[in-house]
Amino acid sequence: MPKCSNCGKEYTENYLLPQLFSFADDDNYQIRENILENLPELCQIVSLNTIKTKVFELLKRLSNDKISSVIVDSPYYNFINLFFNSLATFV
């Protein structure tokens, strides 16, 4: 997966984010963990509207992961909780 910071906003929103959605249901849990690890960087590039409409939906899908370690063992667990709590007021 290319690093978000090298892609730019338009490419990230129009190409990379849809790819992440397609990988969100991948059978390999490590792929789903990798998506979570890259979300903070992605959020620095895309628009606030994209975060509220698309990234939030991606996080909701991943939070229902059948393997709880995808969320709980992620080094970004605190970020995810903070993100959910703060963004919920905007959606």
C-alpha positions, -999 to 999 in steps of 0.1 A, spaced: 0 0 0 14 34 -9 21 58 19 -7 83 21 16 113 24 30 106 -10 -3 104 -28 -20 137 -23 -56 145 -13 -74 138 -46 -56 105 -52 -61 94 -16 -99 102 -16 -106 89 -51 -84 58 -53 -67 48 -20 -97 51 3 -120 29 -19 -91 3 -20 -90 4 18 -128 -3 19 -123 -33 -3 -95 -46 20 -116 -40 52 -132 -74 47 -100 -93 38 -96 -127 53 -62 -119 65 -66 -100 98 -31 -84 94 -44 -65 63 -72 -51 84 -48 -42 112 -26 -24 86 -56 -3 75 -60 9 111 -24 17 115 -25 40 84 -57 58 93 -41 86 113 -19 95 84 -48 93 60 -68 116 82 -41 143 79 -45 143 41 -82 140 33 -109 166 38 -130 168 70 -160 159 50 -143 127 38 -133 119 73 -169 124 85 -185 104 57 -161 78 46 -133 73 72 -159 71 100 -178 44 81 -145 25 76 -138 27 113 -173 15 121 -168 -16 99 -135 -24 114 -148 -19 149 -171 -49 143 -142 -71 132 -146 -108 140 -111 -108 154 -111 -84 183 -73 -81 183 -76 -61 151 -89 -32 172 -79 -39 207 -43 -48 200 -38 -20 175 -12 6 187 -38 31 175 -66 19 198 -66 51 218 -67 71 186 -97 51 174 -116 57 206 -108 94 206 -118 96 169 -151 78 175 -159 100 205 -151 133 189 -164 126 155 -197 113 167 -208 148 176 -203 159 140 -220 130 122 
